[in-house]
Amino acid sequence: MSWEKSVRRVVPYVPGEQPKQKGIIKLNTNENPYPPAPGVERRLKEIDCGTLRLYPDPDAGVLAKELAVYYGLKPSQIFVGVGSDDVISIAFLTFFNSDKPVLFPDVTYSFYDVWADLYRIPYKLCPLDADFRINPEDYRQENGGIIFPNPNAPTGVLESVDTVEEILKANPKVVVIVDEAYIDFGGESCLPLLSRYENLLVVQTFSKSRSMAGMRIGFAIGSEKLIRYLNDVKFSFNSYTMNLPAQLLGAEAVRDKDYFLKTCSKIMETREWVKGELQKLDFHFPDSKANFLFAAHKTISGKEIFTALRERGIYVRHWDKPRIENYLRITIGTREEMDKLLEALSEIVAK
Ligand code: PMP
């Protein structure tokens, strides 16, 4: 059809499955196994439905202010959006506006190339080394911007703040986005670098460490200048991205620091225990500082284990992609869920 010639064609990102049936052990999308902070439920019950008649605050001020207090920054250094996917997508559109390629690792969050294709942004992959580490030298070539997750996804590998700074030092002329979706599980954030690098944008999310994937809240922290540019694009797109409950409940979650730290430590503790148990079953994995492990078995293929787990009602994530086809990304759930996973894996590898 002739009209189809001008359709913007894209190959969409495929999110992890959200199974409809009950009783599935869901370790495939890095959700938090614990509920949000108790204050979130209290606040939810108090929401006056009459207020939903009005448009929400387009600046999501209540949430930006609470995040600013938490991180010791100004609200004007914070940009919030509908999950970090929304925030990163707007950041691609705002900052990656050059003929030179945007750089990101070859094994990384598989949404980056989708946004680049959607917005017609050229990009170039920088291969991780054999241990899935970033080589900062790769980021010395000409480019139109840089993005990488730290810890990386789906590998879980954390790079040091020094490595991030090395990349920043070499790239004063472009925006460098560090996607810290998983930073709260034992990583060191590069937020302290903000005072020295006006071109650094740090993105985080409520979906993992704050147990609120269903609420869709993400945020970016950067210099006031970067945040202004992000807002200009956002307000040219959709002023009211954050609904009122998301703003109120997100702010409530940030207020409960103790609960946040406690649930993150529980997940880290479970992760460290699972590492030992998986090794006993002949799995190997890069050391993870995220709420998931990226594990491969010595002899059995990733696909085979993925299918066998699925038949037992345990969902993990598997990609049929070069370099990683033998790996499974396993979210850290509760101790009980991980017990069931390990029981199933020991049966599968014993066959
Ligand atoms: N960045 C990375 C590296 C992720 O793994 C995810 C989760 N899929 C996101 C960003 C987006 O998370 P959300 O939109 O739920 O904040």
Boltz pocket constraint, residues with backbone or C-beta under 6 A from the ligand:
constraints:
  - pocket:
      binder: B
      contacts: [[A, 29], [A, 82], [A, 83], [A, 84], [A, 85], [A, 86], [A, 109], [A, 149], [A, 151], [A, 152], [A, 153], [A, 179], [A, 181], [A, 204], [A, 205], [A, 206], [A, 207], [A, 213], [A, 217], [A, 218]]
      max_distance: 6.0
